[in-house]
Amino acid sequence: MDIGTGGAQLHARGRGSPGWSSARGDADGGWCAVAPVARAGYHGGVLTRRGALSAAGCAAVAALVPGCTGGPDPAGRSGSSPGAGRHPAALTARPGPGGGSAPPGERALGVADVRDALLLVPPGLPPGEPVALVLTLHGAGGDAAGGLAPLRPLAEEHALVLLAPASRGSTWDAITGGYGVDAELVDRALTRAFATVAVDPGRVAVAGFSDGASYALGLGLANGELFRRVVAFSPGFVPDGPRVGRPDVHVSHGDDDEVLPVDRTSRRIVPALRAAGYDVTYREFDGPHVVPPEVAREAAARLSRPSAAASDGG
C-alpha cells in the first residue's frame, strides 16, 4: 500500500539551542528533530524554511521532470565541476573486492579535522562476509552523531554498517547552492569506509532526515550505480543534479509536519519520481517532523536486503 500510517509518536525534545536538535532516546529507540516555533527558518546564510518550501513547489519536480523552470541543465551541469567531465555530485568511491574487517564499535574516520565522519560497525556481523553499508545524513544544524541516530538502534538487528559524515556548514551544500565541499567529504568518507569494512556492492544505500533526506535524494539519484537504495525521511525537495541508474526509493513523511509540510514536499516529490520511472515506496504517517520507530524499522529491513536491480545484476 502506498500510504501507510505510523503508531505512537515521540514528543519533540530540545537541547537548549535555538536551532534544530536531535534527541536520541526513549527505550523504543525513537528519534526526533525539533524546530522551535519562534524560528522562522534557517539563519546565517542557510536556506530559510520558506525558501525550501518554495523550492519544493517546482524545483522538486523540475529536478526530475524536464520542462519546469529552474530544472537541471539538459547536459547535467550545475555548480562548479571538481574535474573535467565529472559533475560535482558524482562520487568516485566504490567498494572493492577486499576491504577490511574492523572490530565492532563507533570510530571517527579521520577524513576531516573538525566535524569528522563517524563509522558504526555493529556487533555480530557474519565473519568474512561483505556487509550492507548505509550512508546516513543529518538534518540542518546536526552533526555526525545525529546522522547515526535514526538507524543506530536497528544496526545490530539488521546487520547494517552506518557511515555518518557531517556537513561543513549548518546544512548540506546542495541545499543552499551547488554540490561542493560536502560531496567531496562524502566521497572521502566512503573511500575510507570501503577500505575499513568489506561491503557488498549490492547493499550500499544512502538515507537521511529532513535536509539530510533532500541531500540523500540528490546524491542517491546522481549515483544510482553506487547507491542501490535511497531512504528519505521527511524530505523537502530534490536538489538539482544528474540522474544515473535507477535506485529503489523509500520516502516517509508525517501528515502533521509543520517544518516541511507534506502537501508541498513529499506529496509532490513522490509522484514526480514515479513519473520519471523510479520504483518508490511511500509511507505517510500520523505525526509531525519525526522519524517514528516503526518507520525507521521498516526502512532498516529494506536496507539490509539487496535491491531488485542488484539482484538482477543491474
Backbone torsions as a table, in degrees:
resi	resn	phi	psi	omega
1	MET	NA	135.6	-176.0
2	ASP	-67.8	-44.4	-174.7
3	ILE	-104.4	118.5	178.7
4	GLY	-110.6	169.1	177.0
5	THR	-124.3	147.8	179.5
6	GLY	-96.8	169.3	179.4
7	GLY	-96.4	-135.8	-176.9
8	ALA	-63.6	140.8	-178.9
9	GLN	-102.0	150.3	171.3
10	LEU	-80.1	146.9	174.7
11	HIS	-81.8	156.6	-179.3
12	ALA	-76.0	133.9	178.8
13	ARG	-133.0	131.8	-178.3
14	GLY	-102.1	175.0	176.2
15	ARG	-118.6	17.6	176.6
16	GLY	88.3	0.8	179.1
17	SER	-92.1	157.1	-178.7
18	PRO	-76.5	-11.5	-177.6
19	GLY	-101.9	-166.5	177.7
20	TRP	-68.2	151.6	174.7
21	SER	-140.7	155.7	176.5
22	SER	-103.8	148.0	177.7
23	ALA	-130.0	114.8	178.9
24	ARG	-96.2	115.3	-177.2
25	GLY	179.6	-172.0	-170.5
26	ASP	64.7	150.3	-173.0
27	ALA	-64.5	-21.5	-178.6
28	ASP	-82.7	1.2	176.6
29	GLY	76.6	17.2	-178.1
30	GLY	-69.7	165.7	-176.4
31	TRP	-147.2	144.3	179.5
32	CYS	-144.9	165.4	173.6
33	ALA	-121.7	149.6	-174.4
34	VAL	-118.6	133.0	172.9
35	ALA	-127.5	102.4	-176.8
36	PRO	-57.3	146.4	-176.2
37	VAL	-60.5	-34.9	-175.7
38	ALA	-70.8	-12.5	-176.2
39	ARG	-95.3	117.9	-175.1
40	ALA	-81.4	-18.7	-179.0
41	GLY	178.4	-157.5	177.6
42	TYR	-89.1	155.6	-178.1
43	HIS	-129.3	-178.0	176.9
44	GLY	65.4	38.7	177.8
45	GLY	87.0	2.5	179.7
46	VAL	-96.6	149.9	-176.1
47	LEU	-53.4	136.2	176.5
48	THR	-78.0	160.5	177.8
49	ARG	-59.3	-41.2	178.9
50	ARG	-61.0	-39.1	178.2
51	GLY	-64.2	-40.6	179.6
52	ALA	-63.8	-41.9	-178.6
53	LEU	-70.7	-35.4	175.5
54	SER	-63.2	-42.4	177.6
55	ALA	-61.5	-38.1	-177.5
56	ALA	-63.0	-32.2	-175.8
57	GLY	-61.0	-42.6	-178.4
58	CYS	-121.8	-42.9	-174.7
59	ALA	-64.9	-33.4	178.1
60	ALA	-61.0	-37.5	177.9
61	VAL	-83.2	-38.0	-177.9
62	ALA	-62.7	-31.0	179.9
63	ALA	-67.6	-15.0	-175.8
64	LEU	-116.6	-35.9	-173.8
65	VAL	-114.5	124.0	-179.1
66	PRO	-62.6	153.5	170.8
67	GLY	97.2	1.4	177.8
68	CYS	-102.2	131.5	-178.6
69	THR	-55.1	133.7	-180.0
70	GLY	92.9	3.9	180.0
71	GLY	-76.0	177.4	-176.7
72	PRO	-69.3	153.3	172.5
73	ASP	-59.5	137.9	-178.3
74	PRO	-56.0	-27.4	179.7
75	ALA	-86.4	-0.2	178.6
76	GLY	81.9	21.0	-177.3
77	ARG	-96.1	131.4	170.9
78	SER	-159.9	136.0	-179.2
79	GLY	74.9	-170.2	179.9
80	SER	-92.7	138.6	-177.7
81	SER	-86.0	137.6	178.5
82	PRO	-75.9	-11.5	-179.6
83	GLY	-168.3	160.2	-176.4
84	ALA	-58.8	124.6	173.8
85	GLY	81.0	-3.9	-178.8
86	ARG	-112.3	126.3	177.7
87	HIS	-68.7	144.3	-178.3
88	PRO	-64.1	-16.6	175.9
89	ALA	-84.8	-13.2	-176.8
90	ALA	-77.8	123.2	-178.7
91	LEU	-95.3	145.7	-177.9
92	THR	-102.1	-18.1	-177.5
93	ALA	-64.1	138.2	176.7
94	ARG	-143.8	143.3	175.0
95	PRO	-68.3	137.8	-179.5
96	GLY	-102.7	-179.2	-179.3
97	PRO	-71.3	-19.4	-177.6
98	GLY	-94.9	-101.6	-176.7
99	GLY	86.8	162.1	-176.3
100	GLY	-92.9	-169.5	177.1
101	SER	-137.6	68.0	-175.9
102	ALA	-65.0	141.7	176.3
103	PRO	-68.9	159.8	179.3
104	PRO	-61.2	150.0	177.3
105	GLY	136.9	176.4	178.5
106	GLU	-107.5	133.3	-177.7
107	ARG	-143.5	147.6	170.8
108	ALA	-77.0	143.0	-174.3
109	LEU	-90.2	-13.7	180.0
110	GLY	72.4	31.9	178.7
111	VAL	-101.7	-1.4	178.3
112	ALA	-151.6	142.6	179.8
113	ASP	-69.3	-35.3	176.3
114	VAL	-127.9	152.0	-178.3
115	ARG	51.2	57.0	-177.6
116	ASP	-70.5	159.7	174.6
117	ALA	-77.5	149.5	178.3
118	LEU	-115.2	140.7	175.9
119	LEU	-118.2	123.4	177.9
120	LEU	-109.1	115.9	176.3
121	VAL	-107.1	112.5	-177.4
122	PRO	-75.7	158.4	175.2
123	PRO	-72.9	160.6	173.2
124	GLY	82.8	13.4	177.5
125	LEU	-68.4	145.6	179.6
126	PRO	-60.7	122.8	-177.3
127	PRO	-64.3	133.6	175.4
128	GLY	77.3	4.1	-179.4
129	GLU	-110.1	139.0	174.9
130	PRO	-62.1	146.4	-172.7
131	VAL	-118.2	170.1	174.3
132	ALA	-82.1	138.5	177.2
133	LEU	-125.9	132.9	178.7
134	VAL	-119.3	120.7	168.5
135	LEU	-79.0	117.3	-173.1
136	THR	-122.2	128.0	-164.1
137	LEU	-116.1	130.8	-178.0
138	HIS	-74.1	166.6	175.5
139	GLY	-86.1	-178.9	-178.5
140	ALA	-58.4	136.1	-179.6
141	GLY	78.2	3.3	-176.6
142	GLY	-92.3	-172.3	179.3
143	ASP	-145.1	-174.0	-176.1
144	ALA	-62.0	-39.4	178.2
145	ALA	-62.0	-38.2	176.0
146	GLY	-65.8	-32.9	176.3
147	GLY	-65.0	-36.2	178.8
148	LEU	-71.4	-28.4	-164.7
149	ALA	-54.6	-47.3	-174.6
150	PRO	-61.8	-34.8	-174.6
151	LEU	-106.2	-9.2	-178.0
152	ARG	-53.4	-46.9	-177.3
153	PRO	-64.5	-14.6	-174.7
154	LEU	-108.9	-2.3	-173.3
155	ALA	-62.6	-45.4	-178.5
156	GLU	-67.8	-47.0	-178.1
157	GLU	-57.7	-38.4	-175.0
158	HIS	-106.2	9.5	176.2
159	ALA	54.1	52.2	-178.5
160	LEU	-109.5	124.7	168.1
161	VAL	-85.7	129.1	-176.3
162	LEU	-110.7	132.7	176.9
163	LEU	-118.8	120.0	-176.9
164	ALA	-125.4	103.6	171.2
165	PRO	-81.7	175.3	175.9
166	ALA	-127.5	137.8	179.4
167	SER	-63.5	155.0	179.8
168	ARG	-76.0	-26.6	177.6
169	GLY	-116.1	-156.7	-178.0
170	SER	-69.4	-23.3	176.2
171	THR	-149.7	-178.2	-174.1
172	TRP	-75.7	147.9	-171.5
173	ASP	-55.2	-44.4	-175.3
174	ALA	-72.8	-10.3	176.8
175	ILE	-74.0	-33.2	-176.6
176	THR	-109.6	-9.1	-178.1
177	GLY	-166.0	-120.1	179.8
178	GLY	-117.3	167.5	176.7
179	TYR	-64.6	140.3	-178.8
180	GLY	-164.6	-111.4	-171.9
181	VAL	-64.1	-34.1	-179.9
182	ASP	-70.7	-41.7	177.3
183	ALA	-62.6	-38.5	177.8
184	GLU	-64.7	-41.0	178.1
185	LEU	-64.3	-42.9	177.4
186	VAL	-57.6	-43.0	179.9
187	ASP	-62.1	-44.1	178.2
188	ARG	-63.9	-41.6	-179.3
189	ALA	-65.0	-42.2	177.3
190	LEU	-62.9	-43.2	178.6
191	THR	-58.3	-44.7	179.7
192	ARG	-66.4	-41.6	-179.9
193	ALA	-63.9	-41.8	179.8
194	PHE	-64.9	-28.2	176.5
195	ALA	-80.7	-18.4	-176.3
196	THR	-91.9	-34.4	-175.9
197	VAL	-132.1	140.0	174.9
198	ALA	-74.6	118.4	-172.1
199	VAL	-115.6	137.6	175.2
200	ASP	-75.8	116.7	-178.7
201	PRO	-58.6	-25.0	-179.9
202	GLY	-83.0	-1.8	-179.0
203	ARG	-131.8	43.4	172.2
204	VAL	-101.0	128.1	-175.0
205	ALA	-138.5	165.8	174.5
206	VAL	-130.2	137.3	-178.9
207	ALA	-138.5	160.7	177.7
208	GLY	-171.5	164.0	178.9
209	PHE	-119.2	134.4	174.3
210	SER	61.4	-120.8	175.5
211	ASP	-58.3	-35.1	176.8
212	GLY	-64.9	-32.0	176.3
213	ALA	-68.9	-42.2	176.2
214	SER	-59.9	-44.6	-179.6
215	TYR	-66.8	-36.1	177.2
216	ALA	-62.5	-41.1	176.9
217	LEU	-63.0	-44.8	-179.2
218	GLY	-62.5	-51.1	179.9
219	LEU	-67.4	-39.1	-177.4
220	GLY	-65.0	-43.4	179.9
221	LEU	-72.8	-26.2	178.3
222	ALA	-80.5	-15.4	-175.6
223	ASN	-135.4	49.3	-176.2
224	GLY	-66.8	-17.1	176.0
225	GLU	-81.1	-15.3	174.8
226	LEU	-98.2	-53.4	-179.4
227	PHE	-91.1	111.7	-179.0
228	ARG	-82.3	-20.1	176.4
229	ARG	-135.0	147.0	175.0
230	VAL	-127.1	126.4	178.4
231	VAL	-118.1	121.7	-177.6
232	ALA	-120.9	106.9	176.2
233	PHE	-89.0	106.3	176.6
234	SER	58.3	61.1	179.6
235	PRO	-76.8	163.9	176.9
236	GLY	-102.5	-39.5	-179.7
237	PHE	-167.1	179.2	177.2
238	VAL	-110.6	113.5	179.6
239	PRO	-60.4	148.8	179.0
240	ASP	-60.7	146.2	177.5
241	GLY	164.1	178.8	179.6
242	PRO	-73.1	164.4	176.6
243	ARG	-123.9	114.7	-175.8
244	VAL	-127.5	126.4	179.2
245	GLY	75.8	-174.8	-178.6
246	ARG	-137.1	72.6	177.7
247	PRO	-67.6	150.9	170.9
248	ASP	-69.9	142.7	-176.2
249	VAL	-124.0	134.4	176.8
250	HIS	-124.0	120.7	-179.1
251	VAL	-121.2	137.3	172.3
252	SER	-131.6	153.5	-178.5
253	HIS	-162.5	142.5	176.1
254	GLY	-83.3	139.7	-177.9
255	ASP	-76.9	-6.9	178.0
256	ASP	-117.9	31.6	-179.7
257	ASP	-74.8	116.5	179.2
258	GLU	-97.5	-7.9	177.9
259	VAL	-85.3	-51.7	175.7
260	LEU	-128.8	83.3	-174.6
261	PRO	-53.4	134.6	-170.1
262	VAL	-64.3	-32.8	-177.0
263	ASP	-70.4	-18.0	179.5
264	ARG	-105.5	2.8	-176.3
265	THR	-129.5	-92.7	-172.1
266	SER	-63.7	-31.1	178.8
267	ARG	-69.9	-13.3	172.9
268	ARG	-101.6	-37.4	-179.0
269	ILE	-63.1	-47.6	-173.9
270	VAL	-62.6	-48.6	177.3
271	PRO	-61.0	-35.8	179.1
272	ALA	-66.4	-40.5	176.8
273	LEU	-61.8	-44.8	-179.8
274	ARG	-64.7	-40.2	178.6
275	ALA	-63.5	-28.6	179.0
276	ALA	-84.5	-0.1	173.2
277	GLY	100.6	8.9	-179.7
278	TYR	-86.1	146.9	173.8
279	ASP	-84.9	110.1	-172.2
280	VAL	-119.9	128.8	169.1
281	THR	-103.1	127.9	-177.4
282	TYR	-121.7	129.3	177.2
283	ARG	-123.8	111.9	176.0
284	GLU	-104.9	125.5	-173.7
285	PHE	-119.1	164.6	176.3
286	ASP	-78.7	111.4	178.7
287	GLY	156.2	177.9	-175.8
288	PRO	-91.2	-149.5	-174.8
289	HIS	-83.9	76.5	-175.4
290	VAL	-142.5	170.9	168.2
291	VAL	-113.4	97.2	179.8
292	PRO	-64.2	151.5	-178.6
293	PRO	-55.5	-40.0	-177.6
294	GLU	-70.7	-29.2	177.1
295	VAL	-71.8	-43.1	176.4
296	ALA	-62.0	-40.1	-179.2
297	ARG	-64.5	-43.2	178.1
298	GLU	-61.5	-42.2	179.3
299	ALA	-64.1	-43.4	-179.2
300	ALA	-61.2	-39.0	178.5
301	ALA	-62.5	-39.5	178.0
302	ARG	-67.8	-41.4	-176.1
303	LEU	-66.1	-24.1	-178.5
304	SER	-79.7	-13.3	-177.7
305	ARG	-103.8	150.5	173.0
306	PRO	-64.5	147.2	176.0
307	SER	-72.9	166.5	177.3
308	ALA	-60.3	-38.9	179.6
309	ALA	-64.7	-40.6	178.9
310	ALA	-67.2	-39.2	179.8
311	SER	-65.4	-31.6	178.5
312	ASP	-85.2	-0.8	-179.1
313	GLY	85.0	12.4	179.8
314	GLY	-81.0	NA	NA
